[in-house]
Amino acid sequence: MDAKELRDKTPDQLRDELNSLKKEAFNLRFQQATGQLENTARMRTVRREAARVKTILNEKAADAASEA
């Protein structure tokens, strides 16, 4: 998912997306520890997507604070 799509979402939707990404990252780490992880590149993409969501959330919070 790219940043343009994320900016169109509400903060609640972004938090839900971040939650699901964190759960997926946990599951991937668990699979790696048990030797069941097949696509190791997925860990990197999930981490980066979570960082992207956090960035957009912080931008939206900063915009809301500057408007108030």
N, C-alpha and C positions, 0 to 999 in steps of 0.2 A: 504494500500500500504506500502510495507516495504522499508527500506533505500536503499537496493540494487537496486530496481527498480527505485528509485528516482535518484540515482547517474548516471544512464544511460541516464537520460534526460538532455536536454540543459537548460541553465539558463532561456531562454524565456519560455520554456514549464513549468519550475518550477514556474515562476511568474504567469503564467496562472492558474496553479493548486492551488497556494496560493490564488489567486483572487477568484476562485470558492469556496474554502474552507471558506474564509471569508464571502462570500455571504450566504453560507449554515449555518454558525454559526449565522449570523444575523437573518436568517429566523427561525432558531431553538429558538433563544432567544425571537423572536416575538411570536412564537407559545406558548412558555412557559408562557409569560406574559398574553396571552389571554386564557390560560387554555386548549389549543388544542394539546399540545405536548404529544404524546403517548410513544415514546421511549426516555426516559430521558438519557439513556446511550450514545445515539448518540452524545450528546453535548460534552461529554468527549472525544470520539474518534475523533471528528472533530477538537477539540482544540489540541489534541496530534498530529494529522496528520499535522496540520498547523505548529506546532512547529518543527516537523520533516523536513518539506519542508524548513523552515527558516534556520535550521541548515545546511542542504545540500547546500543551496544558499550561506551561509556564508563560508562554506568550499571551495566551488568553487571560491569565490571571493578571499579568502586568497591564494589559489593555484595560481590564475592568478596574484596576486600582487607579490608573491614570484618569479614567473618566469620572471617578467618584470624587 
